[in-house]
Amino acid sequence: MAALIPDARAARMESVRLRREMQARKRVVRQNSAYARQQLRTAEEALSRVQARRDERLPSPWSTLRWSYDHQALAGVLVPLP
């Protein structure tokens, strides 16, 4: 029985160490997740601003008409060069 006590203490100390390490890693993962969510939110806001700006009608330099830029039509006309 006395021979098992040092092994038991070592196992207990190892489990405490592993538990602390696991908690530290969970904390890091939570921080990374929060940072990634914030980056995603920022990117989505920027994308919505770009899309809203793309849908704005632009003033014509020659008349009082407002122009819109049709991205789809232009994408269909352009052909990549080799």
PDB file of N, CA, C and O in Angstrom:
ATOM      1  N   MET A   1       0.816  -1.194   0.000  1.00  0.00           N
ATOM      2  CA  MET A   1       0.000   0.000   0.000  1.00  0.00           C
ATOM      3  C   MET A   1       0.864   1.265   0.000  1.00  0.00           C
ATOM      4  O   MET A   1       0.559   2.230  -0.700  1.00  0.00           O
ATOM      5  N   ALA A   2       1.934   1.254   0.782  1.00  0.00           N
ATOM      6  CA  ALA A   2       2.801   2.426   0.874  1.00  0.00           C
ATOM      7  C   ALA A   2       3.495   2.709  -0.447  1.00  0.00           C
ATOM      8  O   ALA A   2       3.851   3.856  -0.717  1.00  0.00           O
ATOM      9  N   ALA A   3       3.694   1.700  -1.271  1.00  0.00           N
ATOM     10  CA  ALA A   3       4.358   1.889  -2.558  1.00  0.00           C
ATOM     11  C   ALA A   3       3.454   2.628  -3.541  1.00  0.00           C
ATOM     12  O   ALA A   3       3.957   3.271  -4.462  1.00  0.00           O
ATOM     13  N   LEU A   4       2.139   2.554  -3.371  1.00  0.00           N
ATOM     14  CA  LEU A   4       1.204   3.199  -4.276  1.00  0.00           C
ATOM     15  C   LEU A   4       1.009   4.692  -3.969  1.00  0.00           C
ATOM     16  O   LEU A   4       0.587   5.444  -4.848  1.00  0.00           O
ATOM     17  N   ILE A   5       1.300   5.121  -2.770  1.00  0.00           N
ATOM     18  CA  ILE A   5       1.046   6.510  -2.375  1.00  0.00           C
ATOM     19  C   ILE A   5       1.833   7.500  -3.245  1.00  0.00           C
ATOM     20  O   ILE A   5       1.234   8.474  -3.700  1.00  0.00           O
ATOM     21  N   PRO A   6       3.123   7.318  -3.503  1.00  0.00           N
ATOM     22  CA  PRO A   6       3.823   8.268  -4.394  1.00  0.00           C
ATOM     23  C   PRO A   6       3.249   8.287  -5.812  1.00  0.00           C
ATOM     24  O   PRO A   6       3.169   9.338  -6.448  1.00  0.00           O
ATOM     25  N   ASP A   7       2.854   7.118  -6.292  1.00  0.00           N
ATOM     26  CA  ASP A   7       2.252   7.066  -7.627  1.00  0.00           C
ATOM     27  C   ASP A   7       0.909   7.793  -7.651  1.00  0.00           C
ATOM     28  O   ASP A   7       0.588   8.487  -8.616  1.00  0.00           O
ATOM     29  N   ALA A   8       0.135   7.630  -6.594  1.00  0.00           N
ATOM     30  CA  ALA A   8      -1.161   8.307  -6.503  1.00  0.00           C
ATOM     31  C   ALA A   8      -0.986   9.819  -6.451  1.00  0.00           C
ATOM     32  O   ALA A   8      -1.720  10.560  -7.104  1.00  0.00           O
ATOM     33  N   ARG A   9      -0.003  10.271  -5.666  1.00  0.00           N
ATOM     34  CA  ARG A   9       0.262  11.715  -5.583  1.00  0.00           C
ATOM     35  C   ARG A   9       0.717  12.255  -6.942  1.00  0.00           C
ATOM     36  O   ARG A   9       0.288  13.329  -7.363  1.00  0.00           O
ATOM     37  N   ALA A  10       1.572  11.518  -7.614  1.00  0.00           N
ATOM     38  CA  ALA A  10       2.043  11.946  -8.937  1.00  0.00           C
ATOM     39  C   ALA A  10       0.887  11.998  -9.928  1.00  0.00           C
ATOM     40  O   ALA A  10       0.804  12.926 -10.733  1.00  0.00           O
ATOM     41  N   ALA A  11      -0.004  11.014  -9.879  1.00  0.00           N
ATOM     42  CA  ALA A  11      -1.163  10.997 -10.768  1.00  0.00           C
ATOM     43  C   ALA A  11      -2.082  12.168 -10.467  1.00  0.00           C
ATOM     44  O   ALA A  11      -2.603  12.795 -11.389  1.00  0.00           O
ATOM     45  N   ARG A  12      -2.291  12.475  -9.188  1.00  0.00           N
ATOM     46  CA  ARG A  12      -3.139  13.601  -8.789  1.00  0.00           C
ATOM     47  C   ARG A  12      -2.527  14.917  -9.271  1.00  0.00           C
ATOM     48  O   ARG A  12      -3.232  15.778  -9.797  1.00  0.00           O
ATOM     49  N   MET A  13      -1.228  15.067  -9.093  1.00  0.00           N
ATOM     50  CA  MET A  13      -0.558  16.298  -9.541  1.00  0.00           C
ATOM     51  C   MET A  13      -0.634  16.447 -11.062  1.00  0.00           C
ATOM     52  O   MET A  13      -0.816  17.545 -11.589  1.00  0.00           O
ATOM     53  N   GLU A  14      -0.490  15.320 -11.745  1.00  0.00           N
ATOM     54  CA  GLU A  14      -0.593  15.342 -13.213  1.00  0.00           C
ATOM     55  C   GLU A  14      -2.006  15.718 -13.652  1.00  0.00           C
ATOM     56  O   GLU A  14      -2.174  16.467 -14.615  1.00  0.00           O
ATOM     57  N   SER A  15      -3.022  15.209 -12.959  1.00  0.00           N
ATOM     58  CA  SER A  15      -4.400  15.545 -13.325  1.00  0.00           C
ATOM     59  C   SER A  15      -4.685  17.019 -13.066  1.00  0.00           C
ATOM     60  O   SER A  15      -5.396  17.659 -13.842  1.00  0.00           O
ATOM     61  N   VAL A  16      -4.135  17.564 -11.980  1.00  0.00           N
ATOM     62  CA  VAL A  16      -4.310  18.996 -11.701  1.00  0.00           C
ATOM     63  C   VAL A  16      -3.626  19.819 -12.789  1.00  0.00           C
ATOM     64  O   VAL A  16      -4.189  20.804 -13.267  1.00  0.00           O
ATOM     65  N   ARG A  17      -2.430  19.425 -13.177  1.00  0.00           N
ATOM     66  CA  ARG A  17      -1.697  20.133 -14.229  1.00  0.00           C
ATOM     67  C   ARG A  17      -2.458  20.087 -15.549  1.00  0.00           C
ATOM     68  O   ARG A  17      -2.583  21.095 -16.244  1.00  0.00           O
ATOM     69  N   LEU A  18      -2.963  18.900 -15.884  1.00  0.00           N
ATOM     70  CA  LEU A  18      -3.717  18.762 -17.131  1.00  0.00           C
ATOM     71  C   LEU A  18      -5.002  19.585 -17.105  1.00  0.00           C
ATOM     72  O   LEU A  18      -5.376  20.183 -18.114  1.00  0.00           O
ATOM     73  N   ARG A  19      -5.669  19.618 -15.976  1.00  0.00           N
ATOM     74  CA  ARG A  19      -6.902  20.398 -15.843  1.00  0.00           C
ATOM     75  C   ARG A  19      -6.610  21.886 -16.043  1.00  0.00           C
ATOM     76  O   ARG A  19      -7.349  22.580 -16.741  1.00  0.00           O
ATOM     77  N   ARG A  20      -5.537  22.370 -15.432  1.00  0.00           N
ATOM     78  CA  ARG A  20      -5.170  23.785 -15.597  1.00  0.00           C
ATOM     79  C   ARG A  20      -4.801  24.097 -17.046  1.00  0.00           C
ATOM     80  O   ARG A  20      -5.176  25.137 -17.588  1.00  0.00           O
ATOM     81  N   GLU A  21      -4.064  23.181 -17.657  1.00  0.00           N
ATOM     82  CA  GLU A  21      -3.687  23.373 -19.054  1.00  0.00           C
ATOM     83  C   GLU A  21      -4.924  23.389 -19.953  1.00  0.00           C
ATOM     84  O   GLU A  21      -5.015  24.194 -20.879  1.00  0.00           O
ATOM     85  N   MET A  22      -5.866  22.501 -19.676  1.00  0.00           N
ATOM     86  CA  MET A  22      -7.094  22.447 -20.460  1.00  0.00           C
ATOM     87  C   MET A  22      -7.894  23.745 -20.299  1.00  0.00           C
ATOM     88  O   MET A  22      -8.428  24.265 -21.279  1.00  0.00           O
ATOM     89  N   GLN A  23      -7.977  24.263 -19.091  1.00  0.00           N
ATOM     90  CA  GLN A  23      -8.702  25.511 -18.865  1.00  0.00           C
ATOM     91  C   GLN A  23      -8.027  26.677 -19.580  1.00  0.00           C
ATOM     92  O   GLN A  23      -8.698  27.542 -20.143  1.00  0.00           O
ATOM     93  N   ALA A  24      -6.708  26.694 -19.556  1.00  0.00           N
ATOM     94  CA  ALA A  24      -5.975  27.759 -20.252  1.00  0.00           C
ATOM     95  C   ALA A  24      -6.220  27.674 -21.758  1.00  0.00           C
ATOM     96  O   ALA A  24      -6.417  28.694 -22.419  1.00  0.00           O
ATOM     97  N   ARG A  25      -6.205  26.471 -22.287  1.00  0.00           N
ATOM     98  CA  ARG A  25      -6.444  26.311 -23.732  1.00  0.00           C
ATOM     99  C   ARG A  25      -7.869  26.684 -24.101  1.00  0.00           C
ATOM    100  O   ARG A  25      -8.104  27.270 -25.158  1.00  0.00           O
ATOM    101  N   LYS A  26      -8.825  26.348 -23.239  1.00  0.00           N
ATOM    102  CA  LYS A  26     -10.218  26.744 -23.497  1.00  0.00           C
ATOM    103  C   LYS A  26     -10.341  28.261 -23.523  1.00  0.00           C
ATOM    104  O   LYS A  26     -11.054  28.819 -24.357  1.00  0.00           O
ATOM    105  N   ARG A  27      -9.645  28.925 -22.610  1.00  0.00           N
ATOM    106  CA  ARG A  27      -9.668  30.383 -22.561  1.00  0.00           C
ATOM    107  C   ARG A  27      -9.124  30.969 -23.862  1.00  0.00           C
ATOM    108  O   ARG A  27      -9.686  31.917 -24.410  1.00  0.00           O
ATOM    109  N   VAL A  28      -8.023  30.394 -24.349  1.00  0.00           N
ATOM    110  CA  VAL A  28      -7.424  30.873 -25.600  1.00  0.00           C
ATOM    111  C   VAL A  28      -8.384  30.642 -26.770  1.00  0.00           C
ATOM    112  O   VAL A  28      -8.529  31.506 -27.635  1.00  0.00           O
ATOM    113  N   VAL A  29      -9.028  29.496 -26.795  1.00  0.00           N
ATOM    114  CA  VAL A  29      -9.973  29.192 -27.878  1.00  0.00           C
ATOM    115  C   VAL A  29     -11.151  30.156 -27.835  1.00  0.00           C
ATOM    116  O   VAL A  29     -11.599  30.625 -28.881  1.00  0.00           O
ATOM    117  N   ARG A  30     -11.653  30.455 -26.661  1.00  0.00           N
ATOM    118  CA  ARG A  30     -12.765  31.416 -26.533  1.00  0.00           C
ATOM    119  C   ARG A  30     -12.342  32.804 -27.009  1.00  0.00           C
ATOM    120  O   ARG A  30     -13.104  33.486 -27.693  1.00  0.00           O
ATOM    121  N   GLN A  31     -11.136  33.219 -26.651  1.00  0.00           N
ATOM    122  CA  GLN A  31     -10.644  34.527 -27.099  1.00  0.00           C
ATOM    123  C   GLN A  31     -10.496  34.559 -28.612  1.00  0.00           C
ATOM    124  O   GLN A  31     -10.875  35.539 -29.253  1.00  0.00           O
ATOM    125  N   ASN A  32      -9.950  33.497 -29.184  1.00  0.00           N
ATOM    126  CA  ASN A  32      -9.806  33.426 -30.644  1.00  0.00           C
ATOM    127  C   ASN A  32     -11.165  33.432 -31.331  1.00  0.00           C
ATOM    128  O   ASN A  32     -11.338  34.060 -32.376  1.00  0.00           O
ATOM    129  N   SER A  33     -12.117  32.737 -30.745  1.00  0.00           N
ATOM    130  CA  SER A  33     -13.457  32.702 -31.318  1.00  0.00           C
ATOM    131  C   SER A  33     -14.104  34.086 -31.279  1.00  0.00           C
ATOM    132  O   SER A  33     -14.729  34.508 -32.252  1.00  0.00           O
ATOM    133  N   ALA A  34     -13.958  34.781 -30.170  1.00  0.00           N
ATOM    134  CA  ALA A  34     -14.519  36.135 -30.058  1.00  0.00           C
ATOM    135  C   ALA A  34     -13.864  37.070 -31.073  1.00  0.00           C
ATOM    136  O   ALA A  34     -14.540  37.890 -31.694  1.00  0.00           O
ATOM    137  N   TYR A  35     -12.552  36.945 -31.237  1.00  0.00           N
ATOM    138  CA  TYR A  35     -11.841  37.774 -32.206  1.00  0.00           C
ATOM    139  C   TYR A  35     -12.301  37.462 -33.628  1.00  0.00           C
ATOM    140  O   TYR A  35     -12.492  38.374 -34.433  1.00  0.00           O
ATOM    141  N   ALA A  36     -12.480  36.182 -33.937  1.00  0.00           N
ATOM    142  CA  ALA A  36     -12.934  35.783 -35.279  1.00  0.00           C
ATOM    143  C   ALA A  36     -14.356  36.288 -35.539  1.00  0.00           C
ATOM    144  O   ALA A  36     -14.664  36.737 -36.644  1.00  0.00           O
ATOM    145  N   ARG A  37     -15.219  36.214 -34.526  1.00  0.00           N
ATOM    146  CA  ARG A  37     -16.589  36.732 -34.693  1.00  0.00           C
ATOM    147  C   ARG A  37     -16.564  38.234 -34.950  1.00  0.00           C
ATOM    148  O   ARG A  37     -17.319  38.729 -35.787  1.00  0.00           O
ATOM    149  N   GLN A  38     -15.711  38.960 -34.245  1.00  0.00           N
ATOM    150  CA  GLN A  38     -15.600  40.404 -34.450  1.00  0.00           C
ATOM    151  C   GLN A  38     -15.092  40.710 -35.852  1.00  0.00           C
ATOM    152  O   GLN A  38     -15.599  41.620 -36.508  1.00  0.00           O
ATOM    153  N   GLN A  39     -14.099  39.963 -36.316  1.00  0.00           N
ATOM    154  CA  GLN A  39     -13.590  40.166 -37.678  1.00  0.00           C
ATOM    155  C   GLN A  39     -14.675  39.879 -38.713  1.00  0.00           C
ATOM    156  O   GLN A  39     -14.809  40.608 -39.695  1.00  0.00           O
ATOM    157  N   LEU A  40     -15.444  38.820 -38.492  1.00  0.00           N
ATOM    158  CA  LEU A  40     -16.529  38.484 -39.415  1.00  0.00           C
ATOM    159  C   LEU A  40     -17.573  39.583 -39.441  1.00  0.00           C
ATOM    160  O   LEU A  40     -18.054  39.961 -40.510  1.00  0.00           O
ATOM    161  N   ARG A  41     -17.930  40.103 -38.264  1.00  0.00           N
ATOM    162  CA  ARG A  41     -18.902  41.189 -38.184  1.00  0.00           C
ATOM    163  C   ARG A  41     -18.390  42.424 -38.932  1.00  0.00           C
ATOM    164  O   ARG A  41     -19.146  43.071 -39.657  1.00  0.00           O
ATOM    165  N   THR A  42     -17.121  42.745 -38.758  1.00  0.00           N
ATOM    166  CA  THR A  42     -16.525  43.892 -39.443  1.00  0.00           C
ATOM    167  C   THR A  42     -16.542  43.683 -40.955  1.00  0.00           C
ATOM    168  O   THR A  42     -16.868  44.602 -41.707  1.00  0.00           O
ATOM    169  N   ALA A  43     -16.195  42.490 -41.398  1.00  0.00           N
ATOM    170  CA  ALA A  43     -16.192  42.184 -42.836  1.00  0.00           C
ATOM    171  C   ALA A  43     -17.598  42.263 -43.418  1.00  0.00           C
ATOM    172  O   ALA A  43     -17.780  42.778 -44.521  1.00  0.00           O
ATOM    173  N   GLU A  44     -18.590  41.762 -42.694  1.00  0.00           N
ATOM    174  CA  GLU A  44     -19.969  41.828 -43.176  1.00  0.00           C
ATOM    175  C   GLU A  44     -20.457  43.265 -43.278  1.00  0.00           C
ATOM    176  O   GLU A  44     -21.168  43.617 -44.220  1.00  0.00           O
ATOM    177  N   GLU A  45     -20.076  44.096 -42.309  1.00  0.00           N
ATOM    178  CA  GLU A  45     -20.458  45.511 -42.369  1.00  0.00           C
ATOM    179  C   GLU A  45     -19.808  46.197 -43.565  1.00  0.00           C
ATOM    180  O   GLU A  45     -20.451  46.983 -44.260  1.00  0.00           O
ATOM    181  N   ALA A  46     -18.538  45.900 -43.804  1.00  0.00           N
ATOM    182  CA  ALA A  46     -17.840  46.495 -44.950  1.00  0.00           C
ATOM    183  C   ALA A  46     -18.470  46.032 -46.261  1.00  0.00           C
ATOM    184  O   ALA A  46     -18.637  46.825 -47.188  1.00  0.00           O
ATOM    185  N   LEU A  47     -18.813  44.767 -46.337  1.00  0.00           N
ATOM    186  CA  LEU A  47     -19.447  44.238 -47.542  1.00  0.00           C
ATOM    187  C   LEU A  47     -20.797  44.899 -47.786  1.00  0.00           C
ATOM    188  O   LEU A  47     -21.123  45.235 -48.925  1.00  0.00           O
ATOM    189  N   SER A  48     -21.580  45.089 -46.739  1.00  0.00           N
ATOM    190  CA  SER A  48     -22.884  45.725 -46.922  1.00  0.00           C
ATOM    191  C   SER A  48     -22.716  47.178 -47.370  1.00  0.00           C
ATOM    192  O   SER A  48     -23.510  47.674 -48.169  1.00  0.00           O
ATOM    193  N   ARG A  49     -21.679  47.868 -46.856  1.00  0.00           N
ATOM    194  CA  ARG A  49     -21.430  49.251 -47.307  1.00  0.00           C
ATOM    195  C   ARG A  49     -21.037  49.279 -48.779  1.00  0.00           C
ATOM    196  O   ARG A  49     -21.483  50.144 -49.533  1.00  0.00           O
ATOM    197  N   VAL A  50     -20.193  48.320 -49.187  1.00  0.00           N
ATOM    198  CA  VAL A  50     -19.773  48.263 -50.589  1.00  0.00           C
ATOM    199  C   VAL A  50     -20.969  47.951 -51.488  1.00  0.00           C
ATOM    200  O   VAL A  50     -21.118  48.556 -52.550  1.00  0.00           O
ATOM    201  N   GLN A  51     -21.812  47.025 -51.079  1.00  0.00           N
ATOM    202  CA  GLN A  51     -22.981  46.678 -51.886  1.00  0.00           C
ATOM    203  C   GLN A  51     -23.954  47.842 -51.977  1.00  0.00           C
ATOM    204  O   GLN A  51     -24.538  48.082 -53.034  1.00  0.00           O
ATOM    205  N   ALA A  52     -24.133  48.568 -50.880  1.00  0.00           N
ATOM    206  CA  ALA A  52     -25.024  49.726 -50.909  1.00  0.00           C
ATOM    207  C   ALA A  52     -24.455  50.808 -51.827  1.00  0.00           C
ATOM    208  O   ALA A  52     -25.198  51.455 -52.566  1.00  0.00           O
ATOM    209  N   ARG A  53     -23.144  51.002 -51.780  1.00  0.00           N
ATOM    210  CA  ARG A  53     -22.503  52.002 -52.642  1.00  0.00           C
ATOM    211  C   ARG A  53     -22.598  51.592 -54.106  1.00  0.00           C
ATOM    212  O   ARG A  53     -22.750  52.440 -54.984  1.00  0.00           O
ATOM    213  N   ARG A  54     -22.509  50.298 -54.364  1.00  0.00           N
ATOM    214  CA  ARG A  54     -22.583  49.811 -55.740  1.00  0.00           C
ATOM    215  C   ARG A  54     -23.965  50.040 -56.324  1.00  0.00           C
ATOM    216  O   ARG A  54     -24.096  50.265 -57.527  1.00  0.00           O
ATOM    217  N   ASP A  55     -25.001  49.987 -55.492  1.00  0.00           N
ATOM    218  CA  ASP A  55     -26.367  50.164 -55.970  1.00  0.00           C
ATOM    219  C   ASP A  55     -26.761  51.630 -56.120  1.00  0.00           C
ATOM    220  O   ASP A  55     -27.821  51.924 -56.672  1.00  0.00           O
ATOM    221  N   GLU A  56     -25.932  52.556 -55.640  1.00  0.00           N
ATOM    222  CA  GLU A  56     -26.231  53.984 -55.791  1.00  0.00           C
ATOM    223  C   GLU A  56     -26.143  54.381 -57.250  1.00  0.00           C
ATOM    224  O   GLU A  56     -25.300  53.898 -58.005  1.00  0.00           O
ATOM    225  N   ARG A  57     -27.032  55.267 -57.616  1.00  0.00           N
ATOM    226  CA  ARG A  57     -26.962  55.813 -58.977  1.00  0.00           C
ATOM    227  C   ARG A  57     -25.992  56.984 -58.972  1.00  0.00           C
ATOM    228  O   ARG A  57     -26.025  57.842 -58.089  1.00  0.00           O
ATOM    229  N   LEU A  58     -25.128  56.998 -59.981  1.00  0.00           N
ATOM    230  CA  LEU A  58     -24.091  58.012 -60.061  1.00  0.00           C
ATOM    231  C   LEU A  58     -24.510  59.135 -61.004  1.00  0.00           C
ATOM    232  O   LEU A  58     -25.204  58.888 -61.990  1.00  0.00           O
ATOM    233  N   PRO A  59     -24.098  60.359 -60.711  1.00  0.00           N
ATOM    234  CA  PRO A  59     -24.466  61.466 -61.609  1.00  0.00           C
ATOM    235  C   PRO A  59     -23.716  61.362 -62.933  1.00  0.00           C
ATOM    236  O   PRO A  59     -22.548  60.977 -62.977  1.00  0.00           O
ATOM    237  N   SER A  60     -24.407  61.709 -63.995  1.00  0.00           N
ATOM    238  CA  SER A  60     -23.792  61.701 -65.317  1.00  0.00           C
ATOM    239  C   SER A  60     -22.980  62.986 -65.481  1.00  0.00           C
ATOM    240  O   SER A  60     -23.418  64.055 -65.056  1.00  0.00           O
ATOM    241  N   PRO A  61     -21.808  62.886 -66.092  1.00  0.00           N
ATOM    242  CA  PRO A  61     -21.027  64.111 -66.321  1.00  0.00           C
ATOM    243  C   PRO A  61     -21.600  64.971 -67.460  1.00  0.00           C
ATOM    244  O   PRO A  61     -21.210  66.129 -67.610  1.00  0.00           O
ATOM    245  N   TRP A  62     -22.512  64.421 -68.257  1.00  0.00           N
ATOM    246  CA  TRP A  62     -23.025  65.143 -69.419  1.00  0.00           C
ATOM    247  C   TRP A  62     -24.455  65.629 -69.265  1.00  0.00           C
ATOM    248  O   TRP A  62     -24.887  66.503 -70.015  1.00  0.00           O
ATOM    249  N   SER A  63     -25.204  65.081 -68.306  1.00  0.00           N
ATOM    250  CA  SER A  63     -26.608  65.488 -68.184  1.00  0.00           C
ATOM    251  C   SER A  63     -27.038  65.369 -66.724  1.00  0.00           C
ATOM    252  O   SER A  63     -26.226  65.106 -65.837  1.00  0.00           O
ATOM    253  N   THR A  64     -28.317  65.566 -66.503  1.00  0.00           N
ATOM    254  CA  THR A  64     -28.850  65.458 -65.144  1.00  0.00           C
ATOM    255  C   THR A  64     -29.315  64.045 -64.820  1.00  0.00           C
ATOM    256  O   THR A  64     -29.873  63.801 -63.750  1.00  0.00           O
ATOM    257  N   LEU A  65     -29.085  63.110 -65.745  1.00  0.00           N
ATOM    258  CA  LEU A  65     -29.485  61.722 -65.521  1.00  0.00           C
ATOM    259  C   LEU A  65     -28.593  61.068 -64.465  1.00  0.00           C
ATOM    260  O   LEU A  65     -27.445  61.463 -64.261  1.00  0.00           O
ATOM    261  N   ARG A  66     -29.145  60.077 -63.814  1.00  0.00           N
ATOM    262  CA  ARG A  66     -28.372  59.291 -62.852  1.00  0.00           C
ATOM    263  C   ARG A  66     -28.059  57.943 -63.505  1.00  0.00           C
ATOM    264  O   ARG A  66     -28.940  57.327 -64.105  1.00  0.00           O
ATOM    265  N   TRP A  67     -26.841  57.493 -63.395  1.00  0.00           N
ATOM    266  CA  TRP A  67     -26.405  56.261 -64.011  1.00  0.00           C
ATOM    267  C   TRP A  67     -26.293  55.167 -62.963  1.00  0.00           C
ATOM    268  O   TRP A  67     -25.980  55.420 -61.800  1.00  0.00           O
ATOM    269  N   SER A  68     -26.553  53.960 -63.402  1.00  0.00           N
ATOM    270  CA  SER A  68     -26.283  52.807 -62.537  1.00  0.00           C
ATOM    271  C   SER A  68     -25.285  51.914 -63.260  1.00  0.00           C
ATOM    272  O   SER A  68     -25.283  51.825 -64.488  1.00  0.00           O
ATOM    273  N   TYR A  69     -24.455  51.270 -62.493  1.00  0.00           N
ATOM    274  CA  TYR A  69     -23.409  50.419 -63.055  1.00  0.00           C
ATOM    275  C   TYR A  69     -23.879  48.976 -62.988  1.00  0.00           C
ATOM    276  O   TYR A  69     -24.102  48.441 -61.901  1.00  0.00           O
ATOM    277  N   ASP A  70     -24.028  48.354 -64.129  1.00  0.00           N
ATOM    278  CA  ASP A  70     -24.518  46.976 -64.185  1.00  0.00           C
ATOM    279  C   ASP A  70     -23.327  46.015 -64.196  1.00  0.00           C
ATOM    280  O   ASP A  70     -22.699  45.809 -65.235  1.00  0.00           O
ATOM    281  N   HIS A  71     -23.029  45.443 -63.061  1.00  0.00           N
ATOM    282  CA  HIS A  71     -21.886  44.544 -62.949  1.00  0.00           C
ATOM    283  C   HIS A  71     -22.098  43.245 -63.718  1.00  0.00           C
ATOM    284  O   HIS A  71     -21.161  42.697 -64.298  1.00  0.00           O
ATOM    285  N   GLN A  72     -23.322  42.765 -63.717  1.00  0.00           N
ATOM    286  CA  GLN A  72     -23.585  41.482 -64.369  1.00  0.00           C
ATOM    287  C   GLN A  72     -23.402  41.574 -65.883  1.00  0.00           C
ATOM    288  O   GLN A  72     -22.824  40.677 -66.496  1.00  0.00           O
ATOM    289  N   ALA A  73     -23.892  42.650 -66.479  1.00  0.00           N
ATOM    290  CA  ALA A  73     -23.761  42.784 -67.934  1.00  0.00           C
ATOM    291  C   ALA A  73     -22.294  42.913 -68.326  1.00  0.00           C
ATOM    292  O   ALA A  73     -21.861  42.330 -69.320  1.00  0.00           O
ATOM    293  N   LEU A  74     -21.537  43.666 -67.556  1.00  0.00           N
ATOM    294  CA  LEU A  74     -20.124  43.841 -67.867  1.00  0.00           C
ATOM    295  C   LEU A  74     -19.357  42.533 -67.690  1.00  0.00           C
ATOM    296  O   LEU A  74     -18.452  42.237 -68.471  1.00  0.00           O
ATOM    297  N   ALA A  75     -19.704  41.761 -66.687  1.00  0.00           N
ATOM    298  CA  ALA A  75     -19.030  40.494 -66.448  1.00  0.00           C
ATOM    299  C   ALA A  75     -19.281  39.521 -67.590  1.00  0.00           C
ATOM    300  O   ALA A  75     -18.415  38.707 -67.912  1.00  0.00           O
ATOM    301  N   GLY A  76     -20.453  39.597 -68.204  1.00  0.00           N
ATOM    302  CA  GLY A  76     -20.763  38.705 -69.315  1.00  0.00           C
ATOM    303  C   GLY A  76     -20.038  39.091 -70.599  1.00  0.00           C
ATOM    304  O   GLY A  76     -19.798  38.242 -71.458  1.00  0.00           O
ATOM    305  N   VAL A  77     -19.687  40.371 -70.732  1.00  0.00           N
ATOM    306  CA  VAL A  77     -19.052  40.862 -71.963  1.00  0.00           C
ATOM    307  C   VAL A  77     -17.543  40.652 -71.920  1.00  0.00           C
ATOM    308  O   VAL A  77     -16.936  40.329 -72.940  1.00  0.00           O
ATOM    309  N   LEU A  78     -16.937  40.831 -70.764  1.00  0.00           N
ATOM    310  CA  LEU A  78     -15.492  40.724 -70.656  1.00  0.00           C
ATOM    311  C   LEU A  78     -15.041  39.276 -70.781  1.00  0.00           C
ATOM    312  O   LEU A  78     -15.646  38.365 -70.217  1.00  0.00           O
ATOM    313  N   VAL A  79     -13.984  39.091 -71.520  1.00  0.00           N
ATOM    314  CA  VAL A  79     -13.427  37.749 -71.733  1.00  0.00           C
ATOM    315  C   VAL A  79     -11.985  37.783 -71.271  1.00  0.00           C
ATOM    316  O   VAL A  79     -11.237  38.679 -71.665  1.00  0.00           O
ATOM    317  N   PRO A  80     -11.566  36.815 -70.432  1.00  0.00           N
ATOM    318  CA  PRO A  80     -10.165  36.825 -69.981  1.00  0.00           C
ATOM    319  C   PRO A  80      -9.223  36.533 -71.151  1.00  0.00           C
ATOM    320  O   PRO A  80      -9.495  35.672 -71.987  1.00  0.00           O
ATOM    321  N   LEU A  81      -8.117  37.266 -71.188  1.00  0.00           N
ATOM    322  CA  LEU A  81      -7.122  37.062 -72.244  1.00  0.00           C
ATOM    323  C   LEU A  81      -6.097  36.022 -71.778  1.00  0.00           C
ATOM    324  O   LEU A  81      -5.756  35.961 -70.597  1.00  0.00           O
ATOM    325  N   PRO A  82      -5.611  35.208 -72.720  1.00  0.00           N
ATOM    326  CA  PRO A  82      -4.613  34.196 -72.340  1.00  0.00           C
ATOM    327  C   PRO A  82      -3.257  34.802 -72.031  1.00  0.00           C
ATOM    328  O   PRO A  82      -2.319  34.079 -71.698  1.00  0.00           O
TER     329      PRO A  82
END
